[in-house]
């Protein structure tokens, strides 16, 4: 039985002793053997994680699954090797000049009626050229200057009523213009001709001048270009021959001198290559013409 004696200063814990305060404060149906509440607390559901925060479960400790490997696309089919002739125009040396054989062709397939009379049947025509338009510049400048001078003198003579002197000025002006026009006509009929055997220069309207030099007798050839000639693409050809008297040595104001120089050199040193190239191209042109007619 519990003692009725008041509790003293002995506050040591006794498991067999019940405290009246505990029995009074705790209901009897919830007091266990040791006098404490042993019923577990109810479990409350945990709120789900916010959607903007990643939620990792125990089964996802290794991270998200890796994407499948991307397969390399199949290699493209090999391109066909270009022909050697197709690459000739795309090769350049260190100076920026084209390397390899050049495709120089006649400007016209057949000579003009003005030139054909000077070619013999076994001769192969290669091209004909007029002189550069800069050849006419001095004559054009003379005609313009004469026109200004005539206008100025006509105004001065009209003040003094000098009709006779004014007529002389007008006649002189017309003569100058006629001479300038004649030079334009002469320039039109002036031609430089290249064949497989010779070079020729034909000039003159009323009096014809035909000068020629066989390619076999040409010992040296060069062309010169002034700064203005390089800008306007014209030059002067100088050809040396083995003979003493040279009917054709210096030809001025020829257009595109570099191309013309290569044409002449090709005829002198590679005539077989020129014939083969021109024969192939003529066959291609013939096939195109037949295909177009069909």
Beta strands, then each sheet from edge to edge (+ up, - down):
strand 1: 125-129
strand 2: 191-195
strand 3: 198-203
strand 4: 209-214
strand 5: 218-224
strand 6: 234-241
strand 7: 250-255
sheet 1: 1+ 2- 3+ 4-
sheet 2: 5+ 6- 7+
end
